[in-house]
Amino acid sequence: MPSKFHELDVNAKLKDRRKLSGFLDDLVARYNKKYKQCSLTYIFCTDEYLLGINQQFLNHDTYTDIITFDLSEGDMLIGEIYISTDRVAENAASLDVAYKTELHRVLFHGALHLCGFKDKTAKDKQEMRAKEDECLQRYFK
């Protein structure tokens, strides 16, 4: 299924949505062996909106760039992925990378989480970063 992209009071500056949707389908097919079908919904929002979600659902009182909800059932991988474009822009500036690059890293990060990749330990973070880098390289080649 094609990924869906929604903007809540922000402009994510996301180009080539059809290409991106196909890439995300391929990413999930490559790394997910559990589910036969996939439905990803990305919601781009402000820092404040995502902070509210973080407080309400995760009891965290901090800003974050992404929150991924796994709503899968049966043989269908269903993901709802919230991304703060404010945080992505700030992270891009502090890391001295293009907004477009950081936005796509975060998009891929959410899909990788749904495929089972974690980022809690140093080893997990290293593996996640390597997968994100691989995805960025393949997508932008």
FINU-715447 format. One record per residue (C-alpha): residue number from 0; residue in one letter; y, x, z. Coordinates in steps of 0.2 Angstrom, whole numbers, plus 2048, in hexadecimal, padded with zeros to 3 digits. Each point is the difference from the previous one (the first is absolute). Layout:
# FINU-715447
num=NUM	residu=A	Y=Y	X=X	Z=Z
...
//
This chain:
# FINU-715447
num=0	residu=M	Y=800	X=800	Z=800
num=1	residu=P	Y=811	X=806	Z=7FD
num=2	residu=S	Y=80A	X=806	Z=80F
num=3	residu=K	Y=80F	X=7F6	Z=804
num=4	residu=F	Y=811	X=807	Z=805
num=5	residu=H	Y=80D	X=7F6	Z=80A
num=6	residu=E	Y=812	X=805	Z=806
num=7	residu=L	Y=808	X=7F8	Z=80F
num=8	residu=D	Y=812	X=803	Z=800
num=9	residu=V	Y=7FE	X=812	Z=7F8
num=10	residu=N	Y=7FF	X=808	Z=7EF
num=11	residu=A	Y=7F0	X=80B	Z=801
num=12	residu=K	Y=805	X=808	Z=7EF
num=13	residu=L	Y=7EE	X=7FF	Z=7FB
num=14	residu=K	Y=7FD	X=803	Z=7ED
num=15	residu=D	Y=7F1	X=7FD	Z=7F5
num=16	residu=R	Y=7F8	X=7F3	Z=80C
num=17	residu=R	Y=7F2	X=7FC	Z=7F3
num=18	residu=K	Y=7FB	X=813	Z=7FF
num=19	residu=L	Y=801	X=802	Z=813
num=20	residu=S	Y=7F5	X=7F0	Z=803
num=21	residu=G	Y=7F3	X=807	Z=7F4
num=22	residu=F	Y=801	X=811	Z=809
num=23	residu=L	Y=7FE	X=7F8	Z=811
num=24	residu=D	Y=7F1	X=7F6	Z=7F9
num=25	residu=D	Y=7F8	X=810	Z=7FA
num=26	residu=L	Y=804	X=809	Z=811
num=27	residu=V	Y=7F7	X=7F2	Z=80A
num=28	residu=A	Y=7F1	X=800	Z=7F4
num=29	residu=R	Y=7FF	X=813	Z=802
num=30	residu=Y	Y=800	X=801	Z=813
num=31	residu=N	Y=7FA	X=7EF	Z=805
num=32	residu=K	Y=7ED	X=7FD	Z=7FF
num=33	residu=K	Y=7FF	X=7F1	Z=80C
num=34	residu=Y	Y=80A	X=7F3	Z=7F6
num=35	residu=K	Y=7FD	X=7F9	Z=7EE
num=36	residu=Q	Y=812	X=7F9	Z=7FE
num=37	residu=C	Y=811	X=805	Z=806
num=38	residu=S	Y=810	X=7F7	Z=803
num=39	residu=L	Y=80F	X=80A	Z=806
num=40	residu=T	Y=811	X=7F9	Z=804
num=41	residu=Y	Y=80F	X=80B	Z=804
num=42	residu=I	Y=80F	X=7FA	Z=809
num=43	residu=F	Y=80F	X=80B	Z=7FF
num=44	residu=C	Y=80D	X=7FD	Z=80F
num=45	residu=T	Y=80D	X=807	Z=80B
num=46	residu=D	Y=7FD	X=80B	Z=80F
num=47	residu=E	Y=805	X=7F1	Z=80C
num=48	residu=Y	Y=7F3	X=7F4	Z=7F7
num=49	residu=L	Y=7F2	X=80D	Z=802
num=50	residu=L	Y=805	X=804	Z=812
num=51	residu=G	Y=7FE	X=7ED	Z=804
num=52	residu=I	Y=7EF	X=801	Z=7F9
num=53	residu=N	Y=7FC	X=810	Z=809
num=54	residu=Q	Y=805	X=7F8	Z=810
num=55	residu=Q	Y=7F8	X=7EF	Z=7FE
num=56	residu=F	Y=7EF	X=805	Z=7F9
num=57	residu=L	Y=7FE	X=812	Z=806
num=58	residu=N	Y=80A	X=801	Z=810
num=59	residu=H	Y=809	X=80F	Z=7FA
num=60	residu=D	Y=813	X=801	Z=802
num=61	residu=T	Y=803	X=80D	Z=7F3
num=62	residu=Y	Y=805	X=801	Z=7EE
num=63	residu=T	Y=7F3	X=804	Z=7F3
num=64	residu=D	Y=7FF	X=802	Z=7ED
num=65	residu=I	Y=7F0	X=7F5	Z=7FE
num=66	residu=I	Y=7F5	X=7F4	Z=808
num=67	residu=T	Y=7EF	X=7FB	Z=7F8
num=68	residu=F	Y=7F6	X=7F1	Z=804
num=69	residu=D	Y=7EE	X=7FF	Z=7FB
num=70	residu=L	Y=7FD	X=7ED	Z=7FD
num=71	residu=S	Y=7EF	X=803	Z=7F7
num=72	residu=E	Y=7F2	X=7F3	Z=800
num=73	residu=G	Y=7F0	X=7FF	Z=7F7
num=74	residu=D	Y=7FF	X=80C	Z=7F1
num=75	residu=M	Y=813	X=7FF	Z=7FE
num=76	residu=L	Y=80C	X=80E	Z=806
num=77	residu=I	Y=810	X=7F8	Z=805
num=78	residu=G	Y=80F	X=80A	Z=805
num=79	residu=E	Y=811	X=7FB	Z=805
num=80	residu=I	Y=80B	X=810	Z=801
num=81	residu=Y	Y=812	X=800	Z=806
num=82	residu=I	Y=80B	X=80E	Z=7FC
num=83	residu=S	Y=812	X=804	Z=806
num=84	residu=T	Y=80A	X=806	Z=7F2
num=85	residu=D	Y=80D	X=806	Z=80D
num=86	residu=R	Y=7F3	X=80B	Z=808
num=87	residu=V	Y=7FA	X=806	Z=7EF
num=88	residu=A	Y=811	X=805	Z=7FB
num=89	residu=E	Y=804	X=809	Z=810
num=90	residu=N	Y=7EF	X=809	Z=800
num=91	residu=A	Y=803	X=805	Z=7EE
num=92	residu=A	Y=811	X=808	Z=804
num=93	residu=S	Y=7F9	X=809	Z=810
num=94	residu=L	Y=7F1	X=807	Z=7F6
num=95	residu=D	Y=80B	X=804	Z=7F1
num=96	residu=V	Y=7F5	X=7F6	Z=7F4
num=97	residu=A	Y=805	X=7F3	Z=7F3
num=98	residu=Y	Y=801	X=7EE	Z=807
num=99	residu=K	Y=7F4	X=7FB	Z=7F2
num=100	residu=T	Y=7F3	X=80D	Z=805
num=101	residu=E	Y=801	X=7FB	Z=812
num=102	residu=L	Y=7FF	X=7EE	Z=7FC
num=103	residu=H	Y=7F0	X=803	Z=7F6
num=104	residu=R	Y=7F8	X=80B	Z=80D
num=105	residu=V	Y=802	X=7F1	Z=80D
num=106	residu=L	Y=7F9	X=7F3	Z=7F3
num=107	residu=F	Y=7F1	X=80B	Z=7FE
num=108	residu=H	Y=7FF	X=803	Z=813
num=109	residu=G	Y=7FE	X=7EE	Z=803
num=110	residu=A	Y=7F2	X=7FE	Z=7F3
num=111	residu=L	Y=7F7	X=80F	Z=807
num=112	residu=H	Y=800	X=7F9	Z=811
num=113	residu=L	Y=7F8	X=7F0	Z=7F9
num=114	residu=C	Y=7F3	X=80B	Z=7F9
num=115	residu=G	Y=7FC	X=807	Z=811
num=116	residu=F	Y=80A	X=810	Z=801
num=117	residu=K	Y=808	X=803	Z=811
num=118	residu=D	Y=80F	X=80A	Z=806
num=119	residu=K	Y=7FE	X=801	Z=813
num=120	residu=T	Y=7F9	X=812	Z=802
num=121	residu=A	Y=807	X=810	Z=7F8
num=122	residu=K	Y=7F0	X=801	Z=7F5
num=123	residu=D	Y=802	X=7EE	Z=7FB
num=124	residu=K	Y=813	X=802	Z=7FC
num=125	residu=Q	Y=7FC	X=810	Z=7F5
num=126	residu=E	Y=7F3	X=7F6	Z=7F6
num=127	residu=M	Y=80B	X=7F1	Z=7FE
num=128	residu=R	Y=80E	X=80C	Z=7FA
num=129	residu=A	Y=7F4	X=808	Z=7F4
num=130	residu=K	Y=7FB	X=7EF	Z=7F9
num=131	residu=E	Y=813	X=7FB	Z=7FE
num=132	residu=D	Y=804	X=810	Z=7F7
num=133	residu=E	Y=7F1	X=7FD	Z=7F5
num=134	residu=C	Y=806	X=7EE	Z=7FC
num=135	residu=L	Y=812	X=806	Z=7FD
num=136	residu=Q	Y=7FA	X=80E	Z=7F4
num=137	residu=R	Y=7F5	X=7F3	Z=7F6
num=138	residu=Y	Y=80D	X=7F3	Z=800
num=139	residu=F	Y=80E	X=80A	Z=7FA
num=140	residu=K	Y=7F7	X=80C	Z=7F4
//
